[in-house]
Amino acid sequence: MPQLNPSPWLAIMVFTWLVFLIIVPPKIMAHIFPNEPATQNTEKPKTETWNWPWL
């Protein structure tokens, strides 16, 4: 049975893991987000009560 011969599949698995561990992470870490998060104002906005006209 050719499925039990580990030599080609072991090499495929090793090369796949090398791609995942060496080539892919720098590409992902080099990604730049288009919108950098802005700091929000810590001061709470003043809210006024709303007079309901039907009460």
CHARMM-style PDB file with segment names, atoms N, HN, CA, C and O in Angstrom:
ATOM      1  N   MET     1       0.846  -1.187   0.000  1.00  0.00      PROA
ATOM      2  CA  MET     1       0.000   0.000   0.000  1.00  0.00      PROA
ATOM      3  C   MET     1       0.889   1.247   0.000  1.00  0.00      PROA
ATOM      4  O   MET     1       1.746   1.386   0.872  1.00  0.00      PROA
ATOM      5  N   PRO     2       0.703   2.135  -0.943  1.00  0.00      PROA
ATOM      6  CA  PRO     2       1.575   3.321  -1.022  1.00  0.00      PROA
ATOM      7  C   PRO     2       1.297   4.337   0.090  1.00  0.00      PROA
ATOM      8  O   PRO     2       2.157   5.171   0.373  1.00  0.00      PROA
ATOM      9  N   GLN     3       0.122   4.292   0.726  1.00  0.00      PROA
ATOM     10  HN  GLN     3      -0.577   3.614   0.496  1.00  0.00      PROA
ATOM     11  CA  GLN     3      -0.177   5.253   1.790  1.00  0.00      PROA
ATOM     12  C   GLN     3       0.732   5.044   3.007  1.00  0.00      PROA
ATOM     13  O   GLN     3       0.943   5.975   3.784  1.00  0.00      PROA
ATOM     14  N   LEU     4       1.264   3.849   3.179  1.00  0.00      PROA
ATOM     15  HN  LEU     4       1.093   3.092   2.548  1.00  0.00      PROA
ATOM     16  CA  LEU     4       2.073   3.557   4.349  1.00  0.00      PROA
ATOM     17  C   LEU     4       3.533   3.935   4.169  1.00  0.00      PROA
ATOM     18  O   LEU     4       4.318   3.823   5.110  1.00  0.00      PROA
ATOM     19  N   ASN     5       3.911   4.378   2.982  1.00  0.00      PROA
ATOM     20  HN  ASN     5       3.273   4.469   2.216  1.00  0.00      PROA
ATOM     21  CA  ASN     5       5.280   4.809   2.741  1.00  0.00      PROA
ATOM     22  C   ASN     5       5.418   6.252   3.253  1.00  0.00      PROA
ATOM     23  O   ASN     5       4.876   7.159   2.622  1.00  0.00      PROA
ATOM     24  N   PRO     6       6.115   6.501   4.364  1.00  0.00      PROA
ATOM     25  CA  PRO     6       6.139   7.836   4.960  1.00  0.00      PROA
ATOM     26  C   PRO     6       7.108   8.814   4.301  1.00  0.00      PROA
ATOM     27  O   PRO     6       7.074  10.004   4.613  1.00  0.00      PROA
ATOM     28  N   SER     7       7.955   8.353   3.415  1.00  0.00      PROA
ATOM     29  HN  SER     7       7.982   7.385   3.162  1.00  0.00      PROA
ATOM     30  CA  SER     7       9.000   9.253   2.914  1.00  0.00      PROA
ATOM     31  C   SER     7       8.464  10.467   2.164  1.00  0.00      PROA
ATOM     32  O   SER     7       8.915  11.569   2.474  1.00  0.00      PROA
ATOM     33  N   PRO     8       7.538  10.368   1.200  1.00  0.00      PROA
ATOM     34  CA  PRO     8       7.104  11.617   0.560  1.00  0.00      PROA
ATOM     35  C   PRO     8       6.225  12.457   1.478  1.00  0.00      PROA
ATOM     36  O   PRO     8       6.298  13.685   1.437  1.00  0.00      PROA
ATOM     37  N   TRP     9       5.401  11.829   2.298  1.00  0.00      PROA
ATOM     38  HN  TRP     9       5.341  10.831   2.331  1.00  0.00      PROA
ATOM     39  CA  TRP     9       4.463  12.594   3.121  1.00  0.00      PROA
ATOM     40  C   TRP     9       5.173  13.289   4.272  1.00  0.00      PROA
ATOM     41  O   TRP     9       4.770  14.375   4.688  1.00  0.00      PROA
ATOM     42  N   LEU    10       6.217  12.677   4.780  1.00  0.00      PROA
ATOM     43  HN  LEU    10       6.545  11.795   4.442  1.00  0.00      PROA
ATOM     44  CA  LEU    10       6.986  13.329   5.840  1.00  0.00      PROA
ATOM     45  C   LEU    10       7.662  14.585   5.300  1.00  0.00      PROA
ATOM     46  O   LEU    10       7.681  15.616   5.973  1.00  0.00      PROA
ATOM     47  N   ALA    11       8.208  14.508   4.110  1.00  0.00      PROA
ATOM     48  HN  ALA    11       8.193  13.670   3.564  1.00  0.00      PROA
ATOM     49  CA  ALA    11       8.845  15.688   3.510  1.00  0.00      PROA
ATOM     50  C   ALA    11       7.823  16.773   3.226  1.00  0.00      PROA
ATOM     51  O   ALA    11       8.095  17.954   3.443  1.00  0.00      PROA
ATOM     52  N   ILE    12       6.653  16.388   2.744  1.00  0.00      PROA
ATOM     53  HN  ILE    12       6.432  15.429   2.568  1.00  0.00      PROA
ATOM     54  CA  ILE    12       5.598  17.377   2.487  1.00  0.00      PROA
ATOM     55  C   ILE    12       5.181  18.047   3.789  1.00  0.00      PROA
ATOM     56  O   ILE    12       4.993  19.263   3.831  1.00  0.00      PROA
ATOM     57  N   MET    13       5.034  17.257   4.855  1.00  0.00      PROA
ATOM     58  HN  MET    13       5.186  16.269   4.821  1.00  0.00      PROA
ATOM     59  CA  MET    13       4.635  17.833   6.130  1.00  0.00      PROA
ATOM     60  C   MET    13       5.714  18.776   6.669  1.00  0.00      PROA
ATOM     61  O   MET    13       5.394  19.851   7.175  1.00  0.00      PROA
ATOM     62  N   VAL    14       6.964  18.393   6.569  1.00  0.00      PROA
ATOM     63  HN  VAL    14       7.224  17.519   6.158  1.00  0.00      PROA
ATOM     64  CA  VAL    14       8.056  19.231   7.074  1.00  0.00      PROA
ATOM     65  C   VAL    14       8.134  20.539   6.289  1.00  0.00      PROA
ATOM     66  O   VAL    14       8.272  21.605   6.890  1.00  0.00      PROA
ATOM     67  N   PHE    15       8.048  20.481   4.976  1.00  0.00      PROA
ATOM     68  HN  PHE    15       7.935  19.616   4.488  1.00  0.00      PROA
ATOM     69  CA  PHE    15       8.105  21.702   4.177  1.00  0.00      PROA
ATOM     70  C   PHE    15       6.887  22.593   4.419  1.00  0.00      PROA
ATOM     71  O   PHE    15       7.004  23.819   4.401  1.00  0.00      PROA
ATOM     72  N   THR    16       5.732  21.994   4.642  1.00  0.00      PROA
ATOM     73  HN  THR    16       5.637  20.999   4.657  1.00  0.00      PROA
ATOM     74  CA  THR    16       4.534  22.780   4.943  1.00  0.00      PROA
ATOM     75  C   THR    16       4.703  23.527   6.258  1.00  0.00      PROA
ATOM     76  O   THR    16       4.375  24.710   6.353  1.00  0.00      PROA
ATOM     77  N   TRP    17       5.226  22.824   7.288  1.00  0.00      PROA
ATOM     78  HN  TRP    17       5.493  21.863   7.210  1.00  0.00      PROA
ATOM     79  CA  TRP    17       5.437  23.485   8.568  1.00  0.00      PROA
ATOM     80  C   TRP    17       6.520  24.550   8.472  1.00  0.00      PROA
ATOM     81  O   TRP    17       6.432  25.577   9.145  1.00  0.00      PROA
ATOM     82  N   LEU    18       7.527  24.328   7.658  1.00  0.00      PROA
ATOM     83  HN  LEU    18       7.598  23.494   7.111  1.00  0.00      PROA
ATOM     84  CA  LEU    18       8.548  25.370   7.461  1.00  0.00      PROA
ATOM     85  C   LEU    18       7.942  26.617   6.841  1.00  0.00      PROA
ATOM     86  O   LEU    18       8.282  27.736   7.227  1.00  0.00      PROA
ATOM     87  N   VAL    19       7.047  26.431   5.884  1.00  0.00      PROA
ATOM     88  HN  VAL    19       6.771  25.523   5.570  1.00  0.00      PROA
ATOM     89  CA  VAL    19       6.364  27.583   5.283  1.00  0.00      PROA
ATOM     90  C   VAL    19       5.536  28.301   6.337  1.00  0.00      PROA
ATOM     91  O   VAL    19       5.584  29.526   6.441  1.00  0.00      PROA
ATOM     92  N   PHE    20       4.776  27.540   7.120  1.00  0.00      PROA
ATOM     93  HN  PHE    20       4.737  26.544   7.036  1.00  0.00      PROA
ATOM     94  CA  PHE    20       3.923  28.165   8.134  1.00  0.00      PROA
ATOM     95  C   PHE    20       4.721  28.873   9.221  1.00  0.00      PROA
ATOM     96  O   PHE    20       4.280  29.902   9.733  1.00  0.00      PROA
ATOM     97  N   LEU    21       5.883  28.344   9.582  1.00  0.00      PROA
ATOM     98  HN  LEU    21       6.241  27.509   9.166  1.00  0.00      PROA
ATOM     99  CA  LEU    21       6.627  28.902  10.701  1.00  0.00      PROA
ATOM    100  C   LEU    21       7.673  29.944  10.302  1.00  0.00      PROA
ATOM    101  O   LEU    21       8.071  30.757  11.135  1.00  0.00      PROA
ATOM    102  N   ILE    22       8.124  29.937   9.053  1.00  0.00      PROA
ATOM    103  HN  ILE    22       7.801  29.276   8.375  1.00  0.00      PROA
ATOM    104  CA  ILE    22       9.198  30.843   8.650  1.00  0.00      PROA
ATOM    105  C   ILE    22       8.719  31.933   7.688  1.00  0.00      PROA
ATOM    106  O   ILE    22       9.087  33.098   7.843  1.00  0.00      PROA
ATOM    107  N   ILE    23       7.916  31.572   6.716  1.00  0.00      PROA
ATOM    108  HN  ILE    23       7.617  30.626   6.590  1.00  0.00      PROA
ATOM    109  CA  ILE    23       7.554  32.525   5.665  1.00  0.00      PROA
ATOM    110  C   ILE    23       6.290  33.317   6.006  1.00  0.00      PROA
ATOM    111  O   ILE    23       6.245  34.525   5.775  1.00  0.00      PROA
ATOM    112  N   VAL    24       5.283  32.669   6.541  1.00  0.00      PROA
ATOM    113  HN  VAL    24       5.320  31.687   6.728  1.00  0.00      PROA
ATOM    114  CA  VAL    24       3.993  33.321   6.751  1.00  0.00      PROA
ATOM    115  C   VAL    24       4.001  34.345   7.898  1.00  0.00      PROA
ATOM    116  O   VAL    24       3.463  35.434   7.696  1.00  0.00      PROA
ATOM    117  N   PRO    25       4.574  34.079   9.091  1.00  0.00      PROA
ATOM    118  CA  PRO    25       4.483  35.060  10.182  1.00  0.00      PROA
ATOM    119  C   PRO    25       5.058  36.444   9.868  1.00  0.00      PROA
ATOM    120  O   PRO    25       4.422  37.432  10.235  1.00  0.00      PROA
ATOM    121  N   PRO    26       6.215  36.584   9.214  1.00  0.00      PROA
ATOM    122  CA  PRO    26       6.673  37.947   8.900  1.00  0.00      PROA
ATOM    123  C   PRO    26       5.729  38.684   7.957  1.00  0.00      PROA
ATOM    124  O   PRO    26       5.578  39.902   8.061  1.00  0.00      PROA
ATOM    125  N   LYS    27       5.097  37.965   7.044  1.00  0.00      PROA
ATOM    126  HN  LYS    27       5.219  36.976   6.960  1.00  0.00      PROA
ATOM    127  CA  LYS    27       4.145  38.614   6.141  1.00  0.00      PROA
ATOM    128  C   LYS    27       2.925  39.106   6.911  1.00  0.00      PROA
ATOM    129  O   LYS    27       2.398  40.181   6.626  1.00  0.00      PROA
ATOM    130  N   ILE    28       2.483  38.325   7.876  1.00  0.00      PROA
ATOM    131  HN  ILE    28       2.912  37.451   8.107  1.00  0.00      PROA
ATOM    132  CA  ILE    28       1.317  38.738   8.654  1.00  0.00      PROA
ATOM    133  C   ILE    28       1.686  39.885   9.593  1.00  0.00      PROA
ATOM    134  O   ILE    28       0.906  40.824   9.750  1.00  0.00      PROA
ATOM    135  N   MET    29       2.857  39.824  10.217  1.00  0.00      PROA
ATOM    136  HN  MET    29       3.491  39.061  10.089  1.00  0.00      PROA
ATOM    137  CA  MET    29       3.256  40.863  11.155  1.00  0.00      PROA
ATOM    138  C   MET    29       3.583  42.181  10.450  1.00  0.00      PROA
ATOM    139  O   MET    29       3.560  43.234  11.086  1.00  0.00      PROA
ATOM    140  N   ALA    30       3.884  42.142   9.164  1.00  0.00      PROA
ATOM    141  HN  ALA    30       3.902  41.286   8.648  1.00  0.00      PROA
ATOM    142  CA  ALA    30       4.192  43.361   8.421  1.00  0.00      PROA
ATOM    143  C   ALA    30       2.930  44.074   7.941  1.00  0.00      PROA
ATOM    144  O   ALA    30       3.012  45.144   7.338  1.00  0.00      PROA
ATOM    145  N   HSD    31       1.779  43.494   8.204  1.00  0.00      PROA
ATOM    146  HN  HSD    31       1.712  42.625   8.694  1.00  0.00      PROA
ATOM    147  CA  HSD    31       0.520  44.104   7.761  1.00  0.00      PROA
ATOM    148  C   HSD    31       0.290  45.419   8.500  1.00  0.00      PROA
ATOM    149  O   HSD    31       0.480  45.500   9.713  1.00  0.00      PROA
ATOM    150  N   ILE    32      -0.113  46.430   7.771  1.00  0.00      PROA
ATOM    151  HN  ILE    32      -0.268  46.364   6.785  1.00  0.00      PROA
ATOM    152  CA  ILE    32      -0.389  47.743   8.356  1.00  0.00      PROA
ATOM    153  C   ILE    32      -1.889  47.981   8.286  1.00  0.00      PROA
ATOM    154  O   ILE    32      -2.498  47.866   7.223  1.00  0.00      PROA
ATOM    155  N   PHE    33      -2.468  48.308   9.413  1.00  0.00      PROA
ATOM    156  HN  PHE    33      -1.973  48.402  10.277  1.00  0.00      PROA
ATOM    157  CA  PHE    33      -3.892  48.583   9.443  1.00  0.00      PROA
ATOM    158  C   PHE    33      -4.148  49.958   8.836  1.00  0.00      PROA
ATOM    159  O   PHE    33      -3.396  50.892   9.116  1.00  0.00      PROA
ATOM    160  N   PRO    34      -5.186  50.113   8.014  1.00  0.00      PROA
ATOM    161  CA  PRO    34      -5.433  51.400   7.367  1.00  0.00      PROA
ATOM    162  C   PRO    34      -5.882  52.485   8.348  1.00  0.00      PROA
ATOM    163  O   PRO    34      -5.605  53.665   8.132  1.00  0.00      PROA
ATOM    164  N   ASN    35      -6.561  52.102   9.407  1.00  0.00      PROA
ATOM    165  HN  ASN    35      -6.785  51.144   9.583  1.00  0.00      PROA
ATOM    166  CA  ASN    35      -7.067  53.082  10.363  1.00  0.00      PROA
ATOM    167  C   ASN    35      -6.462  52.798  11.731  1.00  0.00      PROA
ATOM    168  O   ASN    35      -6.826  51.822  12.386  1.00  0.00      PROA
ATOM    169  N   GLU    36      -5.555  53.636  12.152  1.00  0.00      PROA
ATOM    170  HN  GLU    36      -5.259  54.429  11.619  1.00  0.00      PROA
ATOM    171  CA  GLU    36      -4.982  53.480  13.485  1.00  0.00      PROA
ATOM    172  C   GLU    36      -6.011  53.931  14.526  1.00  0.00      PROA
ATOM    173  O   GLU    36      -6.705  54.924  14.307  1.00  0.00      PROA
ATOM    174  N   PRO    37      -6.122  53.234  15.634  1.00  0.00      PROA
ATOM    175  CA  PRO    37      -7.097  53.639  16.645  1.00  0.00      PROA
ATOM    176  C   PRO    37      -6.709  54.984  17.269  1.00  0.00      PROA
ATOM    177  O   PRO    37      -5.556  55.207  17.637  1.00  0.00      PROA
ATOM    178  N   ALA    38      -7.679  55.851  17.376  1.00  0.00      PROA
ATOM    179  HN  ALA    38      -8.616  55.670  17.077  1.00  0.00      PROA
ATOM    180  CA  ALA    38      -7.446  57.166  17.956  1.00  0.00      PROA
ATOM    181  C   ALA    38      -7.791  57.131  19.443  1.00  0.00      PROA
ATOM    182  O   ALA    38      -8.663  56.375  19.871  1.00  0.00      PROA
ATOM    183  N   THR    39      -7.104  57.951  20.215  1.00  0.00      PROA
ATOM    184  HN  THR    39      -6.395  58.565  19.868  1.00  0.00      PROA
ATOM    185  CA  THR    39      -7.405  58.014  21.642  1.00  0.00      PROA
ATOM    186  C   THR    39      -8.717  58.763  21.840  1.00  0.00      PROA
ATOM    187  O   THR    39      -8.965  59.792  21.212  1.00  0.00      PROA
ATOM    188  N   GLN    40      -9.535  58.236  22.708  1.00  0.00      PROA
ATOM    189  HN  GLN    40      -9.333  57.399  23.218  1.00  0.00      PROA
ATOM    190  CA  GLN    40     -10.821  58.862  22.956  1.00  0.00      PROA
ATOM    191  C   GLN    40     -10.702  59.852  24.106  1.00  0.00      PROA
ATOM    192  O   GLN    40      -9.834  59.742  24.972  1.00  0.00      PROA
ATOM    193  N   ASN    41     -11.590  60.800  24.080  1.00  0.00      PROA
ATOM    194  HN  ASN    41     -12.295  60.889  23.377  1.00  0.00      PROA
ATOM    195  CA  ASN    41     -11.625  61.805  25.128  1.00  0.00      PROA
ATOM    196  C   ASN    41     -12.130  61.152  26.418  1.00  0.00      PROA
ATOM    197  O   ASN    41     -13.146  60.457  26.407  1.00  0.00      PROA
ATOM    198  N   THR    42     -11.421  61.375  27.528  1.00  0.00      PROA
ATOM    199  HN  THR    42     -10.596  61.940  27.538  1.00  0.00      PROA
ATOM    200  CA  THR    42     -11.830  60.756  28.789  1.00  0.00      PROA
ATOM    201  C   THR    42     -12.952  61.542  29.466  1.00  0.00      PROA
ATOM    202  O   THR    42     -13.573  61.051  30.409  1.00  0.00      PROA
ATOM    203  N   GLU    43     -13.209  62.738  28.998  1.00  0.00      PROA
ATOM    204  HN  GLU    43     -12.705  63.137  28.232  1.00  0.00      PROA
ATOM    205  CA  GLU    43     -14.266  63.563  29.597  1.00  0.00      PROA
ATOM    206  C   GLU    43     -15.615  63.103  29.067  1.00  0.00      PROA
ATOM    207  O   GLU    43     -15.803  62.981  27.856  1.00  0.00      PROA
ATOM    208  N   LYS    44     -16.563  62.846  29.981  1.00  0.00      PROA
ATOM    209  HN  LYS    44     -16.410  62.945  30.965  1.00  0.00      PROA
ATOM    210  CA  LYS    44     -17.890  62.404  29.567  1.00  0.00      PROA
ATOM    211  C   LYS    44     -18.690  63.594  29.035  1.00  0.00      PROA
ATOM    212  O   LYS    44     -18.636  64.686  29.600  1.00  0.00      PROA
ATOM    213  N   PRO    45     -19.422  63.381  27.961  1.00  0.00      PROA
ATOM    214  CA  PRO    45     -20.245  64.480  27.451  1.00  0.00      PROA
ATOM    215  C   PRO    45     -21.418  64.758  28.402  1.00  0.00      PROA
ATOM    216  O   PRO    45     -21.969  63.853  29.028  1.00  0.00      PROA
ATOM    217  N   LYS    46     -21.772  66.034  28.483  1.00  0.00      PROA
ATOM    218  HN  LYS    46     -21.325  66.770  27.974  1.00  0.00      PROA
ATOM    219  CA  LYS    46     -22.891  66.402  29.347  1.00  0.00      PROA
ATOM    220  C   LYS    46     -24.204  66.060  28.643  1.00  0.00      PROA
ATOM    221  O   LYS    46     -24.432  66.443  27.496  1.00  0.00      PROA
ATOM    222  N   THR    47     -25.041  65.343  29.345  1.00  0.00      PROA
ATOM    223  HN  THR    47     -24.856  65.032  30.277  1.00  0.00      PROA
ATOM    224  CA  THR    47     -26.352  65.002  28.791  1.00  0.00      PROA
ATOM    225  C   THR    47     -27.410  65.789  29.536  1.00  0.00      PROA
ATOM    226  O   THR    47     -27.354  65.951  30.755  1.00  0.00      PROA
ATOM    227  N   GLU    48     -28.363  66.269  28.781  1.00  0.00      PROA
ATOM    228  HN  GLU    48     -28.409  66.138  27.791  1.00  0.00      PROA
ATOM    229  CA  GLU    48     -29.464  67.039  29.386  1.00  0.00      PROA
ATOM    230  C   GLU    48     -30.726  66.193  29.347  1.00  0.00      PROA
ATOM    231  O   GLU    48     -30.916  65.374  28.448  1.00  0.00      PROA
ATOM    232  N   THR    49     -31.575  66.402  30.323  1.00  0.00      PROA
ATOM    233  HN  THR    49     -31.421  67.068  31.054  1.00  0.00      PROA
ATOM    234  CA  THR    49     -32.840  65.656  30.335  1.00  0.00      PROA
ATOM    235  C   THR    49     -33.726  66.163  29.231  1.00  0.00      PROA
ATOM    236  O   THR    49     -33.676  67.333  28.849  1.00  0.00      PROA
ATOM    237  N   TRP    50     -34.543  65.257  28.721  1.00  0.00      PROA
ATOM    238  HN  TRP    50     -34.584  64.307  29.031  1.00  0.00      PROA
ATOM    239  CA  TRP    50     -35.420  65.606  27.630  1.00  0.00      PROA
ATOM    240  C   TRP    50     -36.847  65.706  28.180  1.00  0.00      PROA
ATOM    241  O   TRP    50     -37.354  64.768  28.795  1.00  0.00      PROA
ATOM    242  N   ASN    51     -37.481  66.850  27.950  1.00  0.00      PROA
ATOM    243  HN  ASN    51     -37.069  67.612  27.451  1.00  0.00      PROA
ATOM    244  CA  ASN    51     -38.854  67.053  28.410  1.00  0.00      PROA
ATOM    245  C   ASN    51     -39.799  66.403  27.426  1.00  0.00      PROA
ATOM    246  O   ASN    51     -39.893  66.807  26.267  1.00  0.00      PROA
ATOM    247  N   TRP    52     -40.499  65.387  27.906  1.00  0.00      PROA
ATOM    248  HN  TRP    52     -40.423  65.059  28.848  1.00  0.00      PROA
ATOM    249  CA  TRP    52     -41.427  64.692  27.033  1.00  0.00      PROA
ATOM    250  C   TRP    52     -42.696  65.539  26.889  1.00  0.00      PROA
ATOM    251  O   TRP    52     -43.281  65.915  27.904  1.00  0.00      PROA
ATOM    252  N   PRO    53     -43.137  65.850  25.680  1.00  0.00      PROA
ATOM    253  CA  PRO    53     -44.279  66.749  25.514  1.00  0.00      PROA
ATOM    254  C   PRO    53     -45.598  66.117  25.925  1.00  0.00      PROA
ATOM    255  O   PRO    53     -46.552  66.857  26.165  1.00  0.00      PROA
ATOM    256  N   TRP    54     -45.714  64.805  26.020  1.00  0.00      PROA
ATOM    257  HN  TRP    54     -44.938  64.204  25.825  1.00  0.00      PROA
ATOM    258  CA  TRP    54     -47.007  64.198  26.350  1.00  0.00      PROA
ATOM    259  C   TRP    54     -47.145  63.864  27.822  1.00  0.00      PROA
ATOM    260  O   TRP    54     -48.123  63.227  28.214  1.00  0.00      PROA
ATOM    261  N   LEU    55     -46.194  64.275  28.650  1.00  0.00      PROA
ATOM    262  HN  LEU    55     -45.400  64.792  28.332  1.00  0.00      PROA
ATOM    263  CA  LEU    55     -46.333  64.020  30.080  1.00  0.00      PROA
ATOM    264  C   LEU    55     -46.829  65.232  30.809  1.00  0.00      PROA
ATOM    265  OT1 LEU    55     -47.003  65.192  32.027  1.00  0.00      PROA
TER     266      LEU     55
END
